[in-house]
Every structure is written in C-alpha cells, then in structure tokens.
C-alpha cells in the first residue's frame, strides 16, 4: 500500500546558472578596438612611435598633409608629432627675416611653407569643434613671438604676420560665417585689438604712431591681404570696421589703407591736406571703398559707403578738393556718381560745381579721357528735378572755373612761387582742363543736334 506525502510548499526545480560573460565581452571589445586602431596604421603598425616620427622627418609638409587623410589614427599620431619638440622645430620655422628657406630651391619661400602647414592642420583637426581647433593651434603657435601683435621688434622687415595670415586663410577657407566670426573674436581676444583700436581712433592723429603702424600691419597681414575672393576680404574688413561709429570707421580706414612714409612706414596724416597727391597714395583707400560698395558686402548700403567717403574727406582735416576728386575717380563710376548725386539732392550745388571742375583738372593732369568728366556731369544734371535747378548748376560750374583761374592767376602774378613753380603749373593745367572740358561739351552738343 502506497502512501502519498503532501507538502505545504512549492518545490523549485534545480537550475543551472550560466557564468556572466559581460566582462569578457568588454575585454574583447577593447582588444577589437586596439586591433582596429592598429589596422588603420597599415604597415606603420610594425614601427615604434619614435621610428614613425623619424620617418616623418623625411617627408615634406605637403606629404605629411596627404598622410593625415589616411585614417583618424594616423591623424592623431601626426597631431602628437606636431606637439613634440622635434615636430615643432621641423614645422614651426621662424626665419621670418629671410625670404628663402635654407636647403630649398629658389622661390620656395617661408610663405609657401606656412600655406602647406595650414592645410596640414586643417586636415588633422577636421573632426574637432571650431573652439577646440583654435585652442590647439594657439597652443602650437604660442611660442612664436613674430605671430603676436607686438612680438617682433622690427615688424616692417618681418614676414611673421604674413605667414600667420596665409596660414589662417588656408585653415578657414570654406568655413561658414559663424565659424569665421568665432575666429575673429578669438584673434581679438588674443591681441586685445578692440582696445588698441579704441586708443588710436580717440587720440589725436599721429600721437600714437607706433600703435597705428602695428594695427595696420596686423589687420592687413593677418586678416585682409591673403584672400582670393572679394567677398572674403569684404567680410573681414567689415568685422574690423563695423563695431565703430562712422567717424571712427573713417579714421580706421585711413590708418589701414592711407599713405605711409617710405622711411619708417608710419601713417602720413597731412598728405591730403598739404598739397595734391598721386594715385599711389589713394589707391589703397579707393580699393577698400570699392570693396565695401560691392553687392557682396551685404552689411553695407550705398548710403553707408557714401557717408564713409564723406567722413574720410575730413580726416584729419578737410582734404584739398583735388585729392577728393582723385579718390572718387579711382573709386569707380558708380561711387563717384552716387557721391555727386547725394550732393545734388541735398542742395549743395556750389560744392558740386567745384567738384566737377576738379574732376576735369584731375583728368587733365593724370591723362584720363575728358569726355568721362563731361558725361558724369551730364548724368548728374538728370538728378535735378527742374530745368531751373539744372541751369543753376551749370552756371555754378562756369563760375567755379572762372573763380579758380582768377585765384591761380593772382597767385602767379604775386610772385609767390616755389622751386617747382607749382602755381604756374597748376594754372597751366587748369586752363587746359577748361579748354578740353568745353571742347567735349561742344562735341556732345553737335552730336546730339546732328542725330
């Protein structure tokens, strides 16, 4: 007879527990990562790091730049190489006072070297955020004194800032505007540029000559001179000028692009006031004005540029009208007409008439076609809304010619002559300018009546 045993609890069946393999998987993943990292080194994985860096010493900067694109692992090794003392000595050349590199063929300049270095660091830091890229580059360049605002004792004979500028141009090529804004702010913070600009624009012109020179060299060599596309140049010039009021923009523009002494490179503030100047002294200013007037410079309206030209013509005091006229001619037809039309609209007819006379005088002196000045006057005449205003303007032009000739004749008759006999020469040019100007007016009148 079999008896049944009853229990008051539930039996749990026997269970085989598996050993956890989580740690072993992690270990395998680390091994896989190391293996993958080594595999991306290719044949270099068999070389110790020291030998790898010795191999790099035999490669050109361009070759190292190409090598950086092989893999992320290679790129990281190159970043480490650049940071080593041997990498610094090899790549951060500092012979900025000698145009040719030792041991290289003629024409292989230090500028080309830093152009290649810019491409190398652009590729090596490709995956880093902009802020980290800039910090890394600053760390690499921090010991190069000639890259600093006040670093070189003889900046006029140093290529350091130019090398820095061409390096930055290659590094930032293709970056969007937001990233370039960050670059500009980073450079301003490093160099304390805004405070230095504040000092020169609020001081008497020429009272801080050395600082003016440093600002000119830094802004032009680092930020402005190396761009291929005009839109890039306009962007960086806008960054420099826009934070300041219009009157300070004009002063800063003169510091950056105005005439300088051939002896010491300092800005010549009296050049536009003391006598007529040449095209060379005005070309930099004219090119900068045209750059801002271009449609690519989206942050500048036509009124902004004309106001800037107006302010510029009284820096540091009112210019000779002849120099103002020459600047307008060099700035191009659109800027010249817009400037003159602004005076016509605002009722400054007498000023406008004198400007027409000096445009004719500059055309005569600099051998420009006189029919350009006549056509410009004809175009401005259309701005006036009534025939009476046009006639008044034309009469003012004739009066301006007559008054200027009488003034110059009186100066000649008074015997007030210098060694170059400039008074008589100016009278000679003005009389010829008036004759050629009216000749073109007659030609225009005859042609319009014939057809």
C-alpha positions as CSV (number, residue, x, y, z in Angstrom):
1,X,0.0,0.0,0.0
2,X,1.5,3.2,-1.1
3,X,1.1,6.4,1.0
4,X,1.1,9.8,-0.6
5,X,3.2,12.5,1.1
6,X,1.7,16.0,0.9
7,X,3.8,19.2,1.3
8,X,2.7,22.7,2.1
9,X,5.3,24.5,-0.1
10,X,6.3,24.7,-3.7
11,X,9.3,22.9,-4.9
12,X,11.7,25.0,-7.0
13,X,13.3,22.9,-9.7
14,X,17.1,22.7,-10.0
15,X,18.5,25.4,-12.3
16,X,21.9,25.6,-13.9
17,X,23.3,29.1,-13.7
18,X,25.5,30.5,-16.6
19,X,28.7,32.3,-15.8
20,X,28.3,36.0,-16.7
21,X,30.4,36.9,-19.8
22,X,29.9,40.7,-19.6
23,X,33.4,41.4,-18.5
24,X,34.8,39.1,-21.1
25,X,32.8,40.9,-23.8
26,X,34.2,44.2,-22.7
27,X,37.7,42.8,-22.7
28,X,37.1,41.6,-26.3
29,X,35.8,45.0,-27.3
30,X,38.9,46.7,-26.0
31,X,41.0,44.2,-27.9
32,X,39.0,44.7,-31.1
33,X,39.3,48.5,-30.8
34,X,43.1,48.2,-30.3
35,X,43.2,45.8,-33.2
36,X,41.2,48.1,-35.4
37,X,43.3,51.1,-34.4
38,X,46.4,49.2,-35.3
39,X,45.0,48.0,-38.5
40,X,44.3,51.6,-39.6
41,X,48.1,52.3,-39.2
42,X,48.8,49.9,-42.1
43,X,52.4,48.9,-42.3
44,X,53.2,51.6,-39.8
45,X,51.8,49.4,-37.0
46,X,55.1,47.5,-37.0
47,X,57.1,50.6,-36.3
48,X,57.7,52.1,-32.8
49,X,56.3,55.6,-32.4
50,X,59.9,57.0,-32.3
51,X,60.7,55.4,-35.7
52,X,57.4,56.6,-37.2
53,X,58.3,60.2,-36.2
54,X,61.8,59.8,-37.7
55,X,60.1,58.7,-41.0
56,X,58.1,62.0,-40.9
57,X,61.3,64.0,-40.8
58,X,62.0,62.8,-44.4
59,X,58.6,63.9,-45.7
60,X,57.6,67.3,-46.9
61,X,54.8,69.2,-45.2
62,X,52.6,68.5,-48.2
63,X,53.3,64.8,-48.0
64,X,52.5,64.8,-44.3
65,X,49.3,66.6,-45.0
66,X,48.3,63.9,-47.5
67,X,49.2,61.2,-45.0
68,X,46.9,62.8,-42.4
69,X,43.9,61.8,-44.5
70,X,44.7,58.1,-44.4
71,X,42.9,57.5,-41.1
72,X,41.9,59.0,-37.8
73,X,44.6,57.1,-36.1
74,X,47.3,58.4,-38.4
75,X,45.9,61.9,-38.0
76,X,46.1,61.6,-34.2
77,X,49.7,60.5,-34.4
78,X,50.5,63.4,-36.6
79,X,48.9,65.8,-34.1
80,X,51.1,64.3,-31.4
81,X,54.1,64.6,-33.6
82,X,53.5,68.3,-34.2
83,X,53.3,68.9,-30.5
84,X,56.7,67.2,-29.9
85,X,59.9,69.4,-29.7
86,X,61.3,67.8,-32.9
87,X,58.0,68.4,-34.7
88,X,57.9,72.0,-33.5
89,X,61.5,72.6,-34.8
90,X,60.7,70.9,-38.1
91,X,57.3,72.6,-38.8
92,X,57.3,75.9,-37.0
93,X,60.0,77.6,-39.0
94,X,60.8,81.1,-37.5
95,X,63.3,82.5,-40.0
96,X,60.9,85.3,-40.8
97,X,63.6,87.8,-41.7
98,X,65.0,85.7,-44.6
99,X,62.8,85.2,-47.7
100,X,64.4,81.9,-48.8
101,X,64.5,78.7,-46.8
102,X,67.9,77.1,-46.3
103,X,68.5,74.0,-48.4
104,X,65.5,74.6,-50.6
105,X,65.3,75.6,-54.3
106,X,65.0,79.2,-55.2
107,X,61.4,80.5,-54.8
108,X,60.4,78.1,-52.1
109,X,59.6,80.7,-49.5
110,X,58.5,80.6,-45.9
111,X,55.1,81.8,-47.0
112,X,54.7,78.6,-49.0
113,X,55.7,76.6,-46.0
114,X,53.0,78.1,-43.8
115,X,50.5,77.7,-46.6
116,X,51.2,73.9,-46.5
117,X,51.2,73.9,-42.8
118,X,47.8,75.5,-42.8
119,X,46.5,72.7,-45.0
120,X,48.1,70.1,-42.7
121,X,46.5,71.4,-39.5
122,X,43.2,71.9,-41.3
123,X,43.1,68.2,-42.2
124,X,44.4,67.0,-38.8
125,X,41.9,69.0,-36.8
126,X,39.0,68.3,-39.1
127,X,36.9,66.5,-36.6
128,X,37.3,68.9,-33.8
129,X,34.9,71.7,-32.9
130,X,36.0,75.2,-34.1
131,X,36.7,76.3,-30.5
132,X,38.9,73.3,-29.8
133,X,40.7,73.7,-33.2
134,X,41.6,77.3,-32.4
135,X,42.8,76.4,-28.9
136,X,45.0,73.7,-30.2
137,X,46.5,76.0,-32.9
138,X,47.1,78.8,-30.3
139,X,48.9,76.2,-28.1
140,X,51.1,75.3,-31.0
141,X,51.9,78.9,-32.1
142,X,52.1,80.4,-28.6
143,X,55.9,80.3,-28.6
144,X,56.2,82.0,-32.0
145,X,56.8,85.7,-31.0
146,X,56.6,87.1,-34.5
147,X,52.9,85.9,-34.7
148,X,52.0,88.2,-31.8
149,X,50.7,91.7,-32.2
150,X,53.8,93.3,-30.5
151,X,56.0,90.3,-30.9
152,X,58.6,91.4,-33.5
153,X,60.9,94.3,-32.8
154,X,61.2,95.1,-36.5
155,X,57.8,94.4,-38.0
156,X,58.4,96.2,-41.3
157,X,61.1,93.7,-42.1
158,X,59.4,90.6,-40.8
159,X,57.2,88.0,-42.6
160,X,55.8,86.6,-39.4
161,X,52.4,88.2,-39.5
162,X,52.1,87.4,-43.3
163,X,52.9,83.8,-42.6
164,X,50.3,83.8,-39.8
165,X,47.7,85.4,-42.2
166,X,48.3,82.9,-45.0
167,X,48.1,80.0,-42.5
168,X,44.7,81.3,-41.3
169,X,43.5,81.8,-44.8
170,X,44.1,78.2,-45.7
171,X,42.8,76.9,-42.4
172,X,39.5,78.8,-42.6
173,X,38.8,78.5,-46.3
174,X,35.3,77.1,-46.8
175,X,34.2,77.8,-43.2
176,X,30.8,79.4,-42.7
177,X,30.4,82.9,-41.4
178,X,29.5,81.8,-37.9
179,X,32.8,79.9,-37.6
180,X,34.7,82.9,-39.1
181,X,33.1,85.2,-36.5
182,X,34.5,82.9,-33.8
183,X,37.9,83.1,-35.4
184,X,37.8,86.9,-35.5
185,X,36.6,87.1,-31.9
186,X,39.3,84.7,-30.8
187,X,42.0,86.8,-32.5
188,X,40.6,90.0,-31.0
189,X,40.8,88.4,-27.6
190,X,44.4,87.2,-28.1
191,X,45.7,90.5,-29.4
192,X,43.4,92.9,-27.5
193,X,42.7,94.5,-30.8
194,X,39.5,96.4,-29.9
195,X,41.2,98.2,-27.0
196,X,44.2,99.2,-29.2
197,X,41.9,100.5,-32.0
198,X,39.9,102.5,-29.4
199,X,43.2,104.1,-28.3
200,X,44.2,105.3,-31.8
201,X,40.7,106.4,-33.0
202,X,40.1,108.5,-29.9
203,X,43.6,110.1,-29.9
204,X,45.0,112.9,-31.9
205,X,46.1,111.6,-35.3
206,X,49.8,110.7,-35.2
207,X,50.1,110.8,-31.4
208,X,50.3,107.0,-31.3
209,X,52.3,106.4,-34.4
210,X,53.9,103.1,-33.4
211,X,50.5,101.7,-32.4
212,X,48.9,102.9,-35.7
213,X,51.6,101.1,-37.6
214,X,51.1,97.9,-35.5
215,X,47.4,97.9,-36.1
216,X,47.9,98.5,-39.9
217,X,50.4,95.6,-40.2
218,X,48.3,93.2,-38.0
219,X,45.0,93.8,-39.7
220,X,46.3,93.8,-43.3
221,X,48.9,90.9,-42.9
222,X,46.7,88.6,-40.8
223,X,43.1,89.5,-41.8
224,X,42.9,91.2,-45.1
225,X,45.7,90.6,-47.7
226,X,45.6,86.9,-48.5
227,X,42.0,86.3,-49.6
228,X,41.3,85.2,-53.2
229,X,37.6,86.1,-53.3
230,X,36.5,89.7,-52.8
231,X,33.6,88.5,-50.6
232,X,36.0,87.1,-48.1
233,X,38.0,90.3,-48.0
234,X,34.8,92.3,-47.6
235,X,33.7,90.1,-44.7
236,X,37.0,90.6,-42.7
237,X,37.1,94.3,-43.4
238,X,33.6,94.6,-42.2
239,X,34.4,92.8,-39.0
240,X,37.2,95.4,-38.4
241,X,35.1,98.5,-39.2
242,X,31.5,97.8,-38.2
243,X,31.9,97.9,-34.4
244,X,32.8,101.6,-34.5
245,X,30.8,104.8,-35.3
246,X,31.1,106.2,-38.8
247,X,33.7,108.9,-37.8
248,X,35.9,106.3,-36.2
249,X,35.4,104.0,-39.2
250,X,36.8,106.7,-41.5
251,X,39.8,107.2,-39.2
252,X,40.5,103.5,-39.0
253,X,40.2,103.1,-42.8
254,X,42.8,105.8,-43.2
255,X,45.1,104.0,-40.8
256,X,44.7,100.8,-42.7
257,X,44.9,102.0,-46.2
258,X,46.1,105.6,-46.2
259,X,49.5,106.8,-47.4
260,X,52.6,105.9,-45.3
261,X,56.2,107.2,-45.1
262,X,58.7,105.3,-47.2
263,X,61.3,105.8,-44.4
264,X,59.6,104.4,-41.3
265,X,56.2,103.1,-42.5
266,X,54.2,105.4,-40.3
267,X,50.9,106.9,-41.5
268,X,51.2,110.3,-43.1
269,X,48.2,112.3,-41.9
270,X,49.0,115.6,-43.6
271,X,49.3,114.1,-47.1
272,X,45.8,115.0,-48.2
273,X,45.8,118.5,-46.7
274,X,49.2,120.0,-47.7
275,X,49.1,119.5,-51.4
276,X,47.9,117.4,-54.4
277,X,48.8,113.8,-54.0
278,X,49.3,111.0,-56.5
279,X,47.3,107.8,-57.4
280,X,49.6,105.6,-55.3
281,X,48.7,107.4,-52.1
282,X,45.0,107.0,-52.8
283,X,44.8,103.6,-54.4
284,X,44.5,101.6,-51.1
285,X,41.7,103.7,-49.9
286,X,39.9,103.6,-53.2
287,X,40.1,99.8,-53.4
288,X,38.8,99.4,-49.9
289,X,35.8,101.7,-50.7
290,X,35.0,99.7,-53.8
291,X,35.2,96.5,-51.8
292,X,32.6,97.8,-49.3
293,X,30.4,99.1,-52.1
294,X,30.2,95.8,-53.9
295,X,26.9,93.9,-53.6
296,X,28.8,91.0,-51.9
297,X,29.3,93.2,-48.8
298,X,25.8,92.7,-47.6
299,X,26.2,94.7,-44.4
300,X,26.9,97.9,-46.2
301,X,24.3,100.0,-48.0
302,X,25.2,102.6,-50.7
303,X,24.3,105.4,-48.2
304,X,26.7,103.8,-45.7
305,X,29.6,103.9,-48.1
306,X,28.9,107.4,-49.3
307,X,28.7,108.6,-45.7
308,X,32.1,106.9,-45.1
309,X,33.6,108.7,-48.1
310,X,32.3,112.0,-46.8
311,X,33.8,111.4,-43.4
312,X,37.0,110.2,-44.9
313,X,37.5,113.5,-46.8
314,X,37.8,115.4,-43.5
315,X,40.4,113.0,-41.8
316,X,42.2,114.5,-40.0
317,X,41.0,117.8,-41.5
318,X,39.3,118.8,-44.7
319,X,41.1,117.5,-47.8
320,X,42.1,119.5,-50.8
321,X,39.2,119.1,-53.3
322,X,41.7,117.8,-55.9
323,X,42.6,114.9,-53.7
324,X,38.9,114.2,-53.0
325,X,38.2,114.2,-56.8
326,X,41.1,111.9,-57.5
327,X,39.8,109.4,-54.8
328,X,36.3,109.5,-56.4
329,X,37.8,108.8,-59.9
330,X,39.8,105.8,-58.5
331,X,36.8,104.5,-56.7
332,X,34.9,104.0,-59.9
333,X,31.9,105.4,-61.8
334,X,29.1,104.1,-59.5
335,X,30.6,105.5,-56.3
336,X,31.6,108.8,-58.0
337,X,28.1,109.3,-59.4
338,X,26.3,108.3,-56.1
339,X,28.5,110.7,-54.2
340,X,27.8,113.6,-56.6
341,X,24.1,112.8,-56.8
342,X,23.9,112.9,-53.0
343,X,25.2,116.5,-53.1
344,X,22.7,117.4,-55.8
345,X,19.8,116.0,-53.9
346,X,20.8,117.8,-50.7
347,X,21.1,121.2,-52.5
348,X,24.9,121.5,-52.2
349,X,25.2,122.9,-55.7
350,X,28.2,125.1,-55.3
351,X,30.2,122.3,-53.7
352,X,29.2,120.0,-56.6
353,X,30.2,122.6,-59.2
354,X,33.7,122.9,-57.7
355,X,34.0,119.1,-57.6
356,X,33.2,119.0,-61.3
357,X,36.0,121.5,-62.0
358,X,38.5,119.4,-60.0
359,X,37.4,116.2,-61.7
360,X,38.2,117.9,-65.0
361,X,41.6,119.1,-63.6
362,X,42.5,115.6,-62.4
363,X,41.5,114.2,-65.8
364,X,43.9,116.7,-67.4
365,X,46.8,116.1,-65.0
366,X,46.5,112.3,-64.9
367,X,45.7,111.9,-68.7
368,X,42.2,110.5,-68.3
369,X,39.7,111.0,-71.0
370,X,38.0,114.3,-70.6
371,X,34.7,113.1,-72.1
372,X,34.3,111.0,-68.9
373,X,34.1,114.1,-66.8
374,X,31.6,115.7,-69.2
375,X,29.4,112.5,-69.3
376,X,29.5,112.4,-65.5
377,X,28.3,116.0,-65.3
378,X,25.6,115.2,-67.8
379,X,24.4,112.3,-65.7
380,X,24.3,114.4,-62.6
381,X,22.2,117.0,-64.4
382,X,19.4,114.4,-64.7
383,X,19.3,114.2,-60.9
384,X,17.9,117.8,-60.7
385,X,14.2,117.8,-60.9
386,X,13.6,121.2,-62.7
387,X,15.3,123.0,-65.6
388,X,16.0,125.9,-63.3
389,X,18.0,123.8,-60.9
390,X,20.0,122.3,-63.8
391,X,20.7,125.7,-65.3
392,X,21.8,127.0,-61.9
393,X,24.1,124.0,-61.5
394,X,25.7,124.6,-65.0
395,X,26.1,128.3,-64.2
396,X,27.8,127.4,-61.0
397,X,30.3,125.1,-62.9
398,X,31.3,128.0,-65.1
399,X,31.6,130.3,-62.2
400,X,33.8,127.8,-60.4
401,X,36.1,127.6,-63.5
402,X,36.3,131.4,-63.6
403,X,37.0,131.9,-59.9
404,X,39.7,129.2,-59.8
405,X,41.5,130.6,-62.8
406,X,41.5,134.1,-61.3
407,X,42.7,132.8,-57.9
408,X,45.6,130.9,-59.5
409,X,46.5,133.8,-61.8
410,X,46.6,136.1,-58.8
411,X,49.0,133.7,-57.1
412,X,51.2,133.6,-60.2
413,X,51.3,137.4,-60.6
414,X,52.1,138.0,-56.9
415,X,55.4,136.2,-57.5
416,X,54.5,133.6,-54.8
417,X,56.4,130.7,-56.4
418,X,58.3,127.7,-55.1
419,X,61.2,125.8,-56.5
420,X,59.0,123.7,-58.8
421,X,56.9,126.7,-59.9
422,X,53.8,124.8,-58.9
423,X,51.5,127.9,-59.1
424,X,52.2,128.5,-62.8
425,X,52.0,124.7,-63.5
426,X,48.6,124.5,-61.8
427,X,47.3,127.4,-63.8
428,X,48.6,125.8,-67.0
429,X,46.8,122.6,-66.2
430,X,43.5,124.3,-65.2
431,X,43.4,126.4,-68.4
432,X,44.0,123.3,-70.5
433,X,41.4,121.4,-68.4
434,X,38.8,124.1,-69.1
435,X,39.5,124.2,-72.8
436,X,39.3,120.4,-73.2
437,X,36.2,120.2,-71.0
438,X,34.4,122.7,-73.1
439,X,35.6,121.0,-76.3
440,X,34.0,117.8,-75.2
441,X,30.8,119.7,-74.3
442,X,30.7,121.1,-77.8
443,X,31.3,117.7,-79.4
444,X,28.5,116.3,-77.3
445,X,26.2,119.2,-78.3
446,X,27.0,118.8,-82.1
447,X,26.4,115.0,-82.0
448,X,23.1,115.4,-80.2
449,X,21.9,118.0,-82.7
450,X,23.1,116.0,-85.8
451,X,21.2,112.8,-85.0
